[in-house]
Amino acid sequence: MCIRDRDTCFGFVAYRDHPPQDKTYVTKVKDLSSEQEILAFIEKLDAIGGGDGPEAVLDGLSDSIYKITWRKNSLRYIIHIADAPPHGKLYTGSSFIKDHFPDGCPCGI
């Protein structure tokens, strides 16, 4: 549990891809918590699957803004670590990257 008046709390948003490329989840959110709780959450994640290059990056970023319960007037940082671009020609910029959603994220972002 994160102490709400604590100086530093951690949240985590994991994302994969949209079905049918990945059938496990699009995003998993761990709300603001202690360092130990976040590490336990991360240890349960794995990086497998996917049917194309791009991933649900925009869903993950959106969830980090809207599904994390940020404290009012707090200083907020989002650190994004990725190995693939979001869906859409705007981000892939290449016909060499296989993208099942070339018009962009199916979530509409």
Stockholm file with secondary structure:
# STOCKHOLM 1.0

chainA/1-109         MCIRDRDTCFGFVAYRDHPPQDKTYVTKVKDLSSEQEILAFIEKLDAIGGGDGPEAVLDGLSDSIYKITWRKNSLRYIIHIADAPPHGKLYTGSSFIKDHFPDGCPCGI
#=GR chainA/1-109 SS CCCTTCSCCEEEEEECCCTTTCSSCSEEEEEEECHHHHHHHHHTCCCCCCSSSCBCHHHHHHHHHHTSCCCTTCCCCCCCCCSSCBSSHHHHCCTTSCCSCTTSCTTCC
#=GC SS_cons         CCCTTCSCCEEEEEECCCTTTCSSCSEEEEEEECHHHHHHHHHTCCCCCCSSSCBCHHHHHHHHHHTSCCCTTCCCCCCCCCSSCBSSHHHHCCTTSCCSCTTSCTTCC
//
